């Protein structure tokens, strides 16, 4: 944002809702990659100016909730998509500051709250090329002693996602030696949502078109069962699973019916498949 502009209201609302409970408070504030820069017509900031604005913003938001928010998505969706050679996607953060904008963001967040868990968060990590970029980025940050404490895998997947796909993804990410947090789990049942592992809300219509796949309820349940079987297998690494919504009516991909509860908040077959996997895991201990 422009110098001196900080909107803490969304974080305040989340923190107020979680206060006094045992919920795991989570925040997101860091460098984003939407159209935010395009709203302002002032001359472009210099590297030093943008770093100072970043530091001021992070210190303001994280400092305000020091000791209250347990985990922050410090940098979100910075990795490039596709099969090219670039690790990071094009952005004005990268253009103005350079690739060290990520390390700086983590540094500033750690300064503001040394006790918080700091995450790098991204979508599409089930894709081998995207996952390779993640591993390259995190290894570089680790070599620089940057305080990255966890990997956030959004896991916006689809009903064709198998146990094997999730197992391979978690196996490779676990080599980084960091806790893995599943941060935005949903499983798209729309025919148009079977083409990849995206999370770009601008393309949401394309991923929810074409109606549901055939036998959608069963396929959704089978997909969730396989996904949670992989989570259980990797429970030493997977420390958190957060769903991206509660019921289908309020999902960002509502027409893909991606969650465990239907539009009337009634449990679906997928809910029972997840509970079944949890029971199997408990009995196997």
N, C-alpha and C positions, 0 to 999 in steps of 0.2 A: 504493500500500500504506500501512498505518499507519506512523506516524513510526518511523524506525529499522529498518524491515524491507526488506531487499534480497535477492533471490534471483539470484545470479550464476552458479549452476551450469549452466544451459543455454548461456550465453555461453561459460563456461569449456570446456565440452565441444566446442563448435564451434571455439573458438580452439586448443585442444589438437590437434584433428584436423588443422587447417590449418597449424600451426606447422612450420617446417622445409621447407615445400613452396612452390611458386610459386602456390598457389591465392589467389584474391581473397577475403580474409577479409571477412565481412559480418556485421553485428550489428543487432539490433532491440531497443529498450528503451523507446521513447517512449510518450507518452500513448496508451492503448488504449481501446476502446469496447465491451468485453464486459461481463461481470457482475462484474468485480473489486470495484467499490465495494460491491456488494450483500452481500459476505461479511462486512462489518464493521458492527457495530451501535453504534459510538460516535457521539457527536454530530458533525454535519458540520463539517469544517474551514472556517476562514475563507479568503478569497482569499490573504492573506499566508502563512498556514500551509501551504496547498496549494502555493503557489509555492516555499516553502522546501523542502517535501518533494520536489517535482519536481526542484529544483536539486540537493539532496543525492543523490537517486537517480541522476540523470544523471551528476553528477560522480563518484560512486562507481563506476558501471559503466564509463563511457567512460574515466575516468581510469585504471582498473585495466588497460585494454587499449590505452592510448595507444601509438600507433606500431605496434600489432599488427593491429588491425582497420582495414581501409582505408576501409570505407563503413558508415554507420549509417542505418537507417530511423528517422529522428528522430520523425516523426509518421506514423502509419499509419491510413488509412481514416477520416479526419475529415470527408470531404465527404458531404453529404446525397444521398440517392437520390430518384428520382421526378421529377416535373415541377413541383414547387413552386418558391418563390422563395428559400428559404433556401440559402445556400452551404454552411454547416456543419450536420452532423447534431446532434441534441440529445444532450448528454452532461453529466455533472457537471463535467467540465473547463470546458466552455463556460458552464455555469450558475454555477459558483463563481468562476472566474477571469475569464471573459469571452473574447472572440475572440482576444485577444492571447496566450492560452496557447500557441498555435503558435509565434509569434515568440519567446516566452520559452524554449520547449524548444530551438529552434535556437541561441539565444544561449548557453544553458547548455552545450549539446553542443560548441559552438565554443570556449568557455572551457576545457572539459575536454581537448579535443584539437584544436588549431588546424590540424593537418595532415590531419584526416580529411575524407572526402567525406560531406556531410550531405544526405540525401534526404528528400523528401516522397513517400510511397508510397500508392497507392490502386488499387482494382479498378474495373472497369466504365468505363474511360476511352475505350473504343470507342464508348460511348454519347454522342451529341452533347451532351445536357443535362448529363451528369456532367463531360464534358470542358470545357464552358463554365464550370462551377464551378471546376474546377482552374485554368484560365487566369486567372480572376478572382482566386482566392486567391494564386497565385504572383506575379501582377503587383503585388498589394498588398504582399506581402512584399518583393519587389524594390524597390518604391518606398521602403520603410522601411529598406533596406540590410540586411535580415535574411540571414544566411549560409546560403542554400539553394543547394546546389551541383549538384543533379541531380534529375530527375523519375524516380520509380519507378513504372512501369506494370506491374501484376501480370499482366495478359493471361491471365486465366482465361476462355478463349473457347470456342467450340463449332465443330462442323464446317461450319456454315453461314457462318462468318466468311470473308470474301473478301479478296483482295488489295486491292480498292477500299476496303473498310471500314478495314483496317489502314493503308493509304496515307493516307487522309483523317485518321485519328487522329494519325498521326505528323507529317503536314504541319502540323496545327494546333498540336500540342504543341511542335514545333520553333520556332515563332514566339517562344517564351519565351527562346530563346537558351541554353538549358541542355542538358547531355548528358541523353539518355534512356536509362534502364536498364530493360530488360525483366526483371522480378524474379521472376515466379512462373508462367512459361508452362506451360500445358497446354491441350489441345483436347478438349472433351467430346464423345463419340460417342453418349451416351445420348439417347433420344428426349426424355426429360424435361429434358435440359440445353440444349435449343435455344431456350429462351424468353428468354434474356438473358445478361448478362455478370456474374453475381453471384459473390461469394466468401464468403457467409455460411455457415459450417460448420453452423449450426443448421438450415439449409434443405438440407443436403446430400442427404438422402433424396429430396427432390422433384426434384433435378437429376440423379439417377442412376436414376430409375425408368422403366419402360416398355420395357426392353430397348434394344438398339442400333438406330440408324437403319439402313435397308437399305443394303447394300453399304458397310458402315461402314469397312472397311480402306481402300478406295479414296477415300472421301470424306475420311477423316482425312488420307491422304497428299496429296490435292489441297488441303485446307485448309492444312496445314503448308507446302506449296510456295508458295502465295499469300502466306502470312504472312511467310515468309523472303524472298520476292521483295521485299516491302515493306521488310523490314529492310535488305536490300542496297541498295535505292534510297535509303534514308535513312541510309546508313552514316556519313555525316558527323555525324549526331545520335545514332544508336543505338550506344552504346559498350559495351553488355554485354547478353547474353541468358542468363538463368538459368532452367532448367526446374524445375518444382515436383515433383521426384521423378525417379527413374531408370527404374523399370519399373512396369507396370500393377498388379502385385500389391500394391505398397506405396504406391500413389497414394491421396490422400484421396478421390478419386472413382474408385475401382478399377473399379466396374461400368460406368463410362463409358469405360474403356480409353483414357485421354487422352494417353499418352506414346509415345515412340519405340521402346520395348522392351516386349515382352509379359511375361506373368507369369513366364516362365522366362528372362527377360533376353535373349531373342533379338530381333534387330533386325526391326522391322516395315516394311511398305511405306513408311510415313511417314518412317522413318529414311533410307531411300534417296532419298526425294524431297528431304529437307533437304540431304543430301550432294550431290545433283545441282544444287540451287540454288547451293550453295557453289562447286562446280566451275565453273558457268557464270560466276559473279561473278569467280572467279580468272582465267578465260580471257579475260574481257572487259577486264581491266586493260591 
